[in-house]
């Protein structure tokens, strides 16, 4: 199994390049570029679809032969504005030319050619949880949005002192409708950036049990098991999730020891 905590490589250019091969799984890929104004990044999609997420900053984006012009609305991810995102199908290409300093996430999974290149515009805002379990979500491309063949992408803002992806839950069995097998990456950011957070990835039988201190810019791989995370007092946490598996549906089960929390809060 690959190391679950992945640190960025450098501070400019492509600082994350997680592939199914490097992660030792079958579906999810995640790349991240740090660009300065005038810098350009481009890739061929091959047999994979991509969703480009402008995490921060502005850029001109081209997908295939379609130019979408300058996109981007938030200069800091912690402005909590909705992200500008572009879907790129398999068998195509994309290019990003930064017009300001920017951070661009490249979320990938197997493509089937069912959707054209386009800007993803219907992104809502969802509040989830209660008390110190409250967090705020931009569902960029979840299953209720018919926008991709395989990809499920969402971003989450967790206030200081709160828990997220909690109660612990897992989606590691291909057993629809009770559960779907979905690999997942977490791209973490902290505000202020010198902060830290925690994420635990563990299975109920104890075969996998890792607790990681995450820093600003780290990525955590979730190949299986439960995966809650927490933000210490004084530090707000953001994460961008990428999920994919054999079925583009998100069905999970809470840990049996902790499901009572969800049942109580639903009452």
C-alpha contacts under 8 A as a table, 3 or more apart, distances in Angstrom:
res1	aa1	res2	aa2	distance
1	X	23	X	7.47
1	X	24	X	6.34
2	X	22	X	7.05
2	X	23	X	5.40
2	X	24	X	6.26
3	X	6	X	7.04
3	X	221	X	7.87
4	X	220	X	5.41
4	X	221	X	4.74
4	X	222	X	7.00
5	X	212	X	7.12
5	X	214	X	7.80
5	X	218	X	7.06
5	X	219	X	6.02
5	X	220	X	4.74
5	X	221	X	6.56
6	X	218	X	5.89
6	X	219	X	5.06
6	X	220	X	6.12
6	X	221	X	7.71
7	X	16	X	7.86
7	X	217	X	7.21
7	X	218	X	4.97
7	X	219	X	6.55
8	X	11	X	7.50
8	X	15	X	5.00
8	X	16	X	5.55
8	X	217	X	6.44
8	X	218	X	6.21
8	X	219	X	7.89
9	X	14	X	7.75
9	X	15	X	4.64
9	X	16	X	6.48
10	X	13	X	7.96
10	X	15	X	5.83
11	X	15	X	6.50
11	X	34	X	6.77
12	X	15	X	6.51
12	X	33	X	7.05
12	X	34	X	4.87
12	X	35	X	6.27
13	X	33	X	5.24
13	X	34	X	5.14
13	X	35	X	5.96
14	X	17	X	6.98
14	X	31	X	7.11
14	X	32	X	5.66
14	X	33	X	4.34
14	X	34	X	6.48
15	X	31	X	7.56
15	X	32	X	5.75
15	X	33	X	5.88
15	X	34	X	6.98
16	X	30	X	7.15
16	X	31	X	4.92
16	X	32	X	4.94
16	X	33	X	7.25
17	X	29	X	7.79
17	X	30	X	6.14
17	X	31	X	4.53
17	X	32	X	6.87
18	X	22	X	6.08
18	X	23	X	6.58
18	X	29	X	5.45
18	X	30	X	5.01
18	X	31	X	6.03
19	X	22	X	5.18
19	X	23	X	6.06
19	X	28	X	6.88
19	X	29	X	4.56
19	X	30	X	6.60
20	X	23	X	5.12
20	X	24	X	5.70
20	X	25	X	5.03
20	X	26	X	5.28
20	X	27	X	5.95
20	X	28	X	5.99
20	X	29	X	5.96
21	X	24	X	5.11
21	X	25	X	6.65
21	X	26	X	7.70
23	X	221	X	7.56
25	X	28	X	7.64
25	X	183	X	7.73
25	X	223	X	7.27
26	X	245	X	7.80
27	X	109	X	5.36
27	X	110	X	6.46
27	X	183	X	6.98
27	X	244	X	5.81
27	X	245	X	5.90
28	X	107	X	7.66
28	X	108	X	6.00
28	X	109	X	5.11
28	X	183	X	6.36
28	X	184	X	6.87
28	X	185	X	7.71
28	X	242	X	7.04
28	X	243	X	6.40
28	X	244	X	5.71
28	X	245	X	7.80
29	X	106	X	7.97
29	X	107	X	5.99
29	X	108	X	4.79
29	X	109	X	6.12
30	X	105	X	7.23
30	X	106	X	5.66
30	X	107	X	4.88
30	X	108	X	6.21
30	X	185	X	7.49
30	X	242	X	7.54
31	X	105	X	5.80
31	X	106	X	4.78
31	X	107	X	6.59
32	X	103	X	7.09
32	X	104	X	5.70
32	X	105	X	4.50
32	X	106	X	5.97
33	X	41	X	7.77
33	X	103	X	5.66
33	X	104	X	5.16
33	X	105	X	6.50
34	X	101	X	7.61
34	X	102	X	6.04
34	X	103	X	4.78
34	X	104	X	6.73
35	X	39	X	5.63
35	X	40	X	7.36
35	X	98	X	6.32
35	X	101	X	5.64
35	X	102	X	5.32
35	X	103	X	6.35
35	X	104	X	7.96
36	X	39	X	5.47
36	X	98	X	6.26
36	X	99	X	7.72
36	X	100	X	6.16
36	X	101	X	4.19
36	X	102	X	6.41
37	X	97	X	7.74
37	X	98	X	4.80
37	X	99	X	4.66
37	X	100	X	4.34
37	X	101	X	5.19
37	X	102	X	7.72
38	X	97	X	6.17
38	X	98	X	5.29
38	X	99	X	5.98
38	X	100	X	7.63
39	X	97	X	5.77
39	X	98	X	5.53
40	X	95	X	7.03
40	X	96	X	5.52
40	X	97	X	4.35
40	X	98	X	6.35
41	X	95	X	5.63
41	X	96	X	5.23
41	X	97	X	6.60
42	X	93	X	7.38
42	X	94	X	5.51
42	X	95	X	4.06
42	X	96	X	6.23
43	X	93	X	5.72
43	X	94	X	5.70
43	X	95	X	6.67
44	X	91	X	7.55
44	X	92	X	6.05
44	X	93	X	4.21
44	X	94	X	6.58
45	X	48	X	5.34
45	X	49	X	6.24
45	X	50	X	7.04
45	X	88	X	7.75
45	X	89	X	7.25
45	X	90	X	5.25
45	X	91	X	5.84
45	X	92	X	5.48
45	X	93	X	5.45
45	X	94	X	7.72
46	X	90	X	5.60
46	X	91	X	4.96
46	X	92	X	6.77
47	X	90	X	5.03
47	X	91	X	6.00
47	X	110	X	6.21
47	X	111	X	5.96
47	X	112	X	7.90
48	X	89	X	7.14
48	X	90	X	4.68
48	X	91	X	7.47
48	X	108	X	6.19
48	X	109	X	5.33
48	X	110	X	4.33
48	X	111	X	4.62
49	X	87	X	7.65
49	X	88	X	5.82
49	X	89	X	4.50
49	X	90	X	4.46
49	X	108	X	5.57
49	X	109	X	5.69
49	X	110	X	5.94
49	X	111	X	4.60
49	X	112	X	7.87
49	X	148	X	7.83
49	X	149	X	7.71
49	X	150	X	7.95
49	X	151	X	7.87
50	X	87	X	5.91
50	X	88	X	5.06
50	X	89	X	6.38
50	X	90	X	7.48
50	X	106	X	6.43
50	X	107	X	5.37
50	X	108	X	4.43
50	X	109	X	6.82
50	X	151	X	7.92
51	X	85	X	6.64
51	X	86	X	5.57
51	X	87	X	4.51
51	X	88	X	6.13
51	X	106	X	6.01
51	X	107	X	5.14
51	X	108	X	6.58
51	X	151	X	7.97
52	X	85	X	5.39
52	X	86	X	5.11
52	X	87	X	6.46
52	X	88	X	7.76
52	X	104	X	6.68
52	X	105	X	5.67
52	X	106	X	4.84
52	X	107	X	6.37
53	X	83	X	6.74
53	X	84	X	6.25
53	X	85	X	4.55
53	X	86	X	6.81
53	X	104	X	5.70
53	X	105	X	5.02
53	X	106	X	6.60
53	X	107	X	7.81
54	X	57	X	6.79
54	X	58	X	7.29
54	X	71	X	7.90
54	X	72	X	6.13
54	X	83	X	6.19
54	X	84	X	5.62
54	X	85	X	6.16
54	X	102	X	7.36
54	X	103	X	6.18
54	X	104	X	4.77
54	X	105	X	6.51
55	X	74	X	7.83
55	X	76	X	7.91
55	X	77	X	6.01
55	X	83	X	6.54
55	X	84	X	7.99
55	X	102	X	7.44
55	X	103	X	5.37
55	X	104	X	5.68
55	X	105	X	6.66
56	X	72	X	7.18
56	X	73	X	7.82
56	X	74	X	5.67
56	X	75	X	4.99
56	X	76	X	5.47
56	X	77	X	5.63
56	X	101	X	7.94
56	X	102	X	5.11
56	X	103	X	5.06
56	X	104	X	7.17
57	X	72	X	5.78
57	X	73	X	6.92
57	X	74	X	5.97
57	X	75	X	4.62
57	X	76	X	7.31
57	X	98	X	7.98
57	X	99	X	7.97
57	X	100	X	5.81
57	X	101	X	5.74
57	X	102	X	4.08
57	X	103	X	6.51
58	X	70	X	6.59
58	X	71	X	5.57
58	X	72	X	4.32
58	X	73	X	6.85
58	X	74	X	7.92
58	X	75	X	7.69
58	X	98	X	6.17
58	X	99	X	5.60
58	X	100	X	5.45
58	X	101	X	7.24
58	X	102	X	6.04
59	X	69	X	7.89
59	X	70	X	5.24
59	X	71	X	5.58
59	X	72	X	6.58
59	X	96	X	6.24
59	X	97	X	5.36
59	X	98	X	4.11
59	X	99	X	4.88
59	X	100	X	6.81
59	X	102	X	7.33
60	X	67	X	7.80
60	X	68	X	6.94
60	X	69	X	4.93
60	X	70	X	4.14
60	X	71	X	6.14
60	X	96	X	5.73
60	X	97	X	5.14
60	X	98	X	6.35
60	X	99	X	6.91
61	X	67	X	6.19
61	X	68	X	5.62
61	X	69	X	5.99
61	X	70	X	6.64
61	X	71	X	7.16
61	X	94	X	7.31
61	X	95	X	5.82
61	X	96	X	4.66
61	X	97	X	6.55
62	X	65	X	6.88
62	X	66	X	5.61
62	X	67	X	4.35
62	X	68	X	5.94
62	X	69	X	7.50
62	X	94	X	5.49
62	X	95	X	5.22
62	X	96	X	6.57
63	X	66	X	5.34
63	X	67	X	6.53
63	X	68	X	7.84
63	X	88	X	6.09
63	X	92	X	7.32
63	X	93	X	5.81
63	X	94	X	4.29
63	X	95	X	6.58
63	X	117	X	6.30
64	X	88	X	7.83
64	X	92	X	5.43
64	X	93	X	5.09
64	X	94	X	5.97
64	X	117	X	7.57
66	X	117	X	7.71
68	X	71	X	7.47
68	X	119	X	7.67
70	X	99	X	7.76
71	X	84	X	6.37
72	X	83	X	7.10
72	X	84	X	5.42
73	X	81	X	7.30
73	X	82	X	7.94
73	X	83	X	7.11
73	X	84	X	7.01
74	X	77	X	6.34
74	X	79	X	6.47
74	X	80	X	7.88
74	X	81	X	6.20
74	X	83	X	7.42
75	X	79	X	7.65
75	X	102	X	7.75
76	X	79	X	5.63
77	X	80	X	6.00
77	X	81	X	7.50
77	X	238	X	7.98
78	X	81	X	7.91
78	X	191	X	7.37
78	X	238	X	7.66
80	X	157	X	7.72
82	X	123	X	7.02
82	X	124	X	7.96
82	X	138	X	6.80
84	X	119	X	7.56
84	X	120	X	7.30
84	X	121	X	7.63
85	X	119	X	5.85
85	X	120	X	5.48
85	X	121	X	7.69
85	X	140	X	7.89
86	X	117	X	7.18
86	X	118	X	5.71
86	X	119	X	4.38
86	X	120	X	5.71
87	X	116	X	7.64
87	X	117	X	5.26
87	X	118	X	5.42
87	X	119	X	6.23
87	X	120	X	6.70
87	X	147	X	7.90
87	X	148	X	7.75
88	X	92	X	7.01
88	X	93	X	7.30
88	X	94	X	7.12
88	X	116	X	7.05
88	X	117	X	4.71
88	X	118	X	7.11
89	X	92	X	6.07
89	X	111	X	6.56
89	X	112	X	7.95
89	X	113	X	5.96
89	X	114	X	7.91
89	X	115	X	6.44
89	X	116	X	6.20
89	X	117	X	6.04
90	X	110	X	7.73
90	X	111	X	5.21
90	X	112	X	6.90
90	X	113	X	6.01
91	X	113	X	7.75
98	X	101	X	6.54
98	X	102	X	6.46
107	X	151	X	7.77
107	X	153	X	7.76
107	X	242	X	6.41
108	X	151	X	6.90
109	X	150	X	6.01
109	X	151	X	5.87
109	X	244	X	6.43
110	X	149	X	7.55
110	X	150	X	6.23
111	X	114	X	7.96
111	X	148	X	7.99
111	X	149	X	5.71
111	X	150	X	6.54
112	X	149	X	6.09
113	X	116	X	7.59
113	X	149	X	7.58
114	X	148	X	7.61
114	X	149	X	6.65
115	X	147	X	6.88
115	X	148	X	6.46
115	X	149	X	7.50
120	X	123	X	7.42
120	X	140	X	7.57
120	X	147	X	7.81
122	X	140	X	7.79
123	X	138	X	6.26
123	X	139	X	5.98
123	X	140	X	5.40
123	X	141	X	7.87
124	X	138	X	5.71
124	X	139	X	6.24
124	X	140	X	7.75
125	X	136	X	6.95
125	X	137	X	5.63
125	X	138	X	5.03
125	X	139	X	7.15
126	X	136	X	5.75
126	X	137	X	4.97
126	X	138	X	6.54
126	X	139	X	7.72
127	X	134	X	7.03
127	X	135	X	5.97
127	X	136	X	4.67
127	X	137	X	6.29
128	X	133	X	7.88
128	X	134	X	5.63
128	X	135	X	5.50
128	X	136	X	6.30
128	X	137	X	7.50
129	X	133	X	5.06
129	X	134	X	4.31
129	X	135	X	6.48
129	X	265	X	7.64
130	X	133	X	5.14
130	X	134	X	4.84
130	X	265	X	6.96
131	X	134	X	5.65
132	X	161	X	6.90
132	X	162	X	4.62
132	X	163	X	6.31
133	X	162	X	5.51
133	X	163	X	4.96
133	X	164	X	6.20
133	X	166	X	7.05
134	X	158	X	7.13
134	X	159	X	7.59
134	X	162	X	6.77
134	X	163	X	7.36
134	X	164	X	7.48
135	X	156	X	6.79
135	X	157	X	5.73
135	X	158	X	4.72
135	X	159	X	6.63
135	X	162	X	7.75
135	X	163	X	7.94
135	X	164	X	6.65
136	X	156	X	5.65
136	X	157	X	5.09
136	X	158	X	6.61
137	X	154	X	7.11
137	X	155	X	5.76
137	X	156	X	4.48
137	X	157	X	6.36
138	X	154	X	5.83
138	X	155	X	5.25
138	X	156	X	6.41
139	X	142	X	5.80
139	X	153	X	6.77
139	X	154	X	4.50
139	X	155	X	6.50
140	X	152	X	7.91
140	X	153	X	5.50
140	X	154	X	4.94
140	X	155	X	7.19
141	X	144	X	7.87
141	X	145	X	5.80
141	X	146	X	7.79
141	X	147	X	6.49
141	X	148	X	7.41
141	X	151	X	7.17
141	X	152	X	5.30
141	X	153	X	4.91
141	X	154	X	6.43
142	X	145	X	5.64
142	X	151	X	7.90
142	X	152	X	4.90
142	X	153	X	6.01
142	X	154	X	6.87
142	X	250	X	7.98
143	X	146	X	6.59
143	X	152	X	6.78
143	X	248	X	6.47
143	X	249	X	5.65
143	X	250	X	7.01
148	X	151	X	5.81
148	X	152	X	7.88
149	X	248	X	7.19
150	X	244	X	5.72
150	X	245	X	6.96
150	X	246	X	7.70
150	X	247	X	7.15
150	X	248	X	5.32
151	X	242	X	7.08
151	X	243	X	6.15
151	X	244	X	5.32
151	X	248	X	6.95
152	X	241	X	7.99
152	X	242	X	5.89
152	X	243	X	5.00
152	X	244	X	6.12
152	X	248	X	7.09
153	X	240	X	7.40
153	X	241	X	5.61
153	X	242	X	4.76
153	X	243	X	6.38
154	X	240	X	5.94
154	X	241	X	5.29
154	X	242	X	6.90
155	X	238	X	7.29
155	X	239	X	5.67
155	X	240	X	4.29
155	X	241	X	5.96
156	X	238	X	5.64
156	X	239	X	5.38
156	X	240	X	6.47
157	X	236	X	7.47
157	X	237	X	5.92
157	X	238	X	4.58
157	X	239	X	6.77
158	X	162	X	6.23
158	X	163	X	7.03
158	X	164	X	6.47
158	X	231	X	7.01
158	X	236	X	6.03
158	X	237	X	5.01
158	X	238	X	6.14
159	X	162	X	5.63
159	X	231	X	7.18
159	X	235	X	7.53
159	X	236	X	4.90
159	X	237	X	6.45
160	X	231	X	5.49
160	X	232	X	5.88
160	X	233	X	4.86
160	X	234	X	5.49
160	X	235	X	4.88
160	X	236	X	4.46
160	X	237	X	6.99
161	X	230	X	7.22
161	X	231	X	5.18
161	X	232	X	4.66
161	X	233	X	4.16
161	X	234	X	7.10
161	X	235	X	7.37
161	X	236	X	7.82
162	X	230	X	5.97
162	X	231	X	5.59
162	X	232	X	7.25
162	X	233	X	7.89
163	X	166	X	6.32
163	X	228	X	7.39
163	X	229	X	5.93
163	X	230	X	4.33
163	X	231	X	6.35
164	X	167	X	7.85
164	X	228	X	6.01
164	X	229	X	5.36
164	X	230	X	6.01
165	X	168	X	6.35
165	X	169	X	7.28
165	X	227	X	6.72
165	X	228	X	4.69
165	X	229	X	6.26
166	X	169	X	6.98
166	X	228	X	5.29
166	X	229	X	7.40
167	X	228	X	7.03
167	X	254	X	6.46
167	X	255	X	7.28
167	X	258	X	6.10
167	X	259	X	6.59
167	X	261	X	6.78
167	X	262	X	6.71
168	X	226	X	5.26
168	X	227	X	6.01
168	X	228	X	5.25
168	X	254	X	5.70
168	X	255	X	5.60
168	X	258	X	7.05
169	X	225	X	7.46
169	X	226	X	4.80
169	X	227	X	6.67
169	X	228	X	7.57
169	X	252	X	6.36
169	X	253	X	5.41
169	X	254	X	4.03
169	X	255	X	5.51
170	X	224	X	6.96
170	X	225	X	5.12
170	X	226	X	4.62
170	X	227	X	7.22
170	X	252	X	5.48
170	X	253	X	5.63
170	X	254	X	6.47
170	X	255	X	7.44
171	X	179	X	5.92
171	X	180	X	5.56
171	X	181	X	5.33
171	X	182	X	5.79
171	X	224	X	7.10
171	X	225	X	7.22
171	X	250	X	7.69
171	X	251	X	6.49
171	X	252	X	4.66
171	X	253	X	6.75
172	X	179	X	7.47
172	X	180	X	6.51
172	X	181	X	4.36
172	X	182	X	6.01
172	X	183	X	7.46
172	X	223	X	7.63
172	X	224	X	5.15
172	X	225	X	6.54
173	X	179	X	6.00
173	X	180	X	5.57
173	X	181	X	4.59
173	X	182	X	8.00
174	X	179	X	6.34
174	X	180	X	4.75
174	X	181	X	4.63
174	X	246	X	7.80
175	X	178	X	5.78
175	X	179	X	5.02
175	X	180	X	5.73
175	X	181	X	7.57
176	X	179	X	5.00
176	X	180	X	5.46
176	X	251	X	7.41
177	X	180	X	7.23
177	X	251	X	6.94
178	X	251	X	6.41
178	X	252	X	7.22
178	X	253	X	7.77
179	X	250	X	7.60
179	X	251	X	4.53
179	X	252	X	5.04
179	X	253	X	6.79
180	X	245	X	7.70
180	X	247	X	6.95
180	X	249	X	6.67
180	X	250	X	6.25
180	X	251	X	5.19
180	X	252	X	6.71
181	X	244	X	7.98
181	X	245	X	5.63
181	X	246	X	6.99
181	X	247	X	7.60
182	X	243	X	5.72
182	X	244	X	5.05
182	X	245	X	4.58
182	X	246	X	7.73
182	X	250	X	7.62
183	X	222	X	6.15
183	X	223	X	5.24
183	X	224	X	7.03
183	X	243	X	5.43
183	X	244	X	5.66
183	X	245	X	6.30
184	X	221	X	6.23
184	X	222	X	5.08
184	X	223	X	6.63
184	X	241	X	6.63
184	X	242	X	5.43
184	X	243	X	4.45
184	X	244	X	6.97
185	X	219	X	6.64
185	X	220	X	5.72
185	X	221	X	4.80
185	X	222	X	6.00
185	X	240	X	7.82
185	X	241	X	5.53
185	X	242	X	5.31
185	X	243	X	6.80
186	X	219	X	5.33
186	X	220	X	5.06
186	X	221	X	6.62
186	X	222	X	7.92
186	X	239	X	5.87
186	X	240	X	5.66
186	X	241	X	4.92
186	X	242	X	7.03
187	X	217	X	6.62
187	X	218	X	5.99
187	X	219	X	4.43
187	X	220	X	6.70
187	X	239	X	5.11
187	X	240	X	5.05
187	X	241	X	6.64
188	X	214	X	7.24
188	X	215	X	7.22
188	X	216	X	5.96
188	X	217	X	5.48
188	X	218	X	5.49
188	X	219	X	6.09
188	X	220	X	7.96
188	X	237	X	7.07
188	X	238	X	5.73
188	X	239	X	4.44
188	X	240	X	6.82
189	X	193	X	7.15
189	X	215	X	7.16
189	X	216	X	4.39
189	X	217	X	5.42
189	X	218	X	7.44
189	X	237	X	5.87
189	X	238	X	5.00
189	X	239	X	6.15
190	X	193	X	4.84
190	X	194	X	7.26
190	X	195	X	5.79
190	X	196	X	6.61
190	X	197	X	7.69
190	X	215	X	7.03
190	X	216	X	5.05
190	X	235	X	6.28
190	X	236	X	5.71
190	X	237	X	4.81
190	X	238	X	6.33
191	X	194	X	7.47
191	X	195	X	6.65
191	X	235	X	5.37
191	X	236	X	5.03
191	X	237	X	6.54
192	X	195	X	5.87
192	X	235	X	6.12
192	X	236	X	7.35
193	X	215	X	7.88
193	X	216	X	5.66
194	X	215	X	7.50
194	X	216	X	7.08
195	X	215	X	6.61
195	X	216	X	7.11
195	X	235	X	5.92
196	X	213	X	6.42
196	X	214	X	5.53
196	X	215	X	4.86
196	X	216	X	6.99
196	X	231	X	7.36
196	X	232	X	7.38
196	X	235	X	7.33
197	X	213	X	5.66
197	X	214	X	5.12
197	X	215	X	6.67
197	X	229	X	7.23
197	X	230	X	5.81
197	X	231	X	4.90
197	X	232	X	6.29
197	X	237	X	7.31
198	X	211	X	6.98
198	X	212	X	5.62
198	X	213	X	4.64
198	X	214	X	5.74
198	X	229	X	5.37
198	X	230	X	5.31
198	X	231	X	6.79
199	X	211	X	5.71
199	X	212	X	5.32
199	X	213	X	6.66
199	X	214	X	7.09
199	X	227	X	6.56
199	X	228	X	5.79
199	X	229	X	4.12
199	X	230	X	6.58
200	X	209	X	7.18
200	X	210	X	5.61
200	X	211	X	4.13
200	X	212	X	6.20
200	X	226	X	7.56
200	X	227	X	5.34
200	X	228	X	5.81
200	X	229	X	6.42
201	X	208	X	7.16
201	X	209	X	5.76
201	X	210	X	5.34
201	X	211	X	6.42
201	X	222	X	6.81
201	X	224	X	7.82
201	X	225	X	6.14
201	X	226	X	5.45
201	X	227	X	4.44
201	X	228	X	7.21
202	X	206	X	6.63
202	X	207	X	7.67
202	X	208	X	4.97
202	X	209	X	4.07
202	X	210	X	6.26
202	X	224	X	7.75
202	X	225	X	5.06
202	X	226	X	5.27
202	X	227	X	6.69
203	X	206	X	5.33
203	X	207	X	6.27
203	X	208	X	5.38
203	X	209	X	6.51
203	X	224	X	7.20
203	X	225	X	4.40
203	X	226	X	6.14
204	X	207	X	7.82
204	X	225	X	7.32
204	X	255	X	7.69
205	X	208	X	7.81
206	X	209	X	5.94
208	X	225	X	7.62
214	X	218	X	6.06
214	X	219	X	7.98
215	X	218	X	5.65
222	X	225	X	7.28
222	X	227	X	7.11
226	X	255	X	7.31
231	X	235	X	6.20
231	X	236	X	6.34
231	X	237	X	5.86
232	X	235	X	5.80
232	X	236	X	7.88
233	X	236	X	8.00
244	X	247	X	7.62
244	X	248	X	6.71
245	X	248	X	6.67
254	X	258	X	6.99
254	X	259	X	5.41
255	X	258	X	5.43
255	X	259	X	5.81
256	X	259	X	5.34
256	X	260	X	7.94
257	X	260	X	7.39
258	X	261	X	5.94
258	X	262	X	7.77
259	X	262	X	5.37
259	X	263	X	6.39
260	X	263	X	4.94
260	X	264	X	5.98
261	X	264	X	5.16
261	X	265	X	6.16
262	X	265	X	5.16
262	X	266	X	6.06
263	X	266	X	5.19
263	X	267	X	6.58
264	X	267	X	5.42
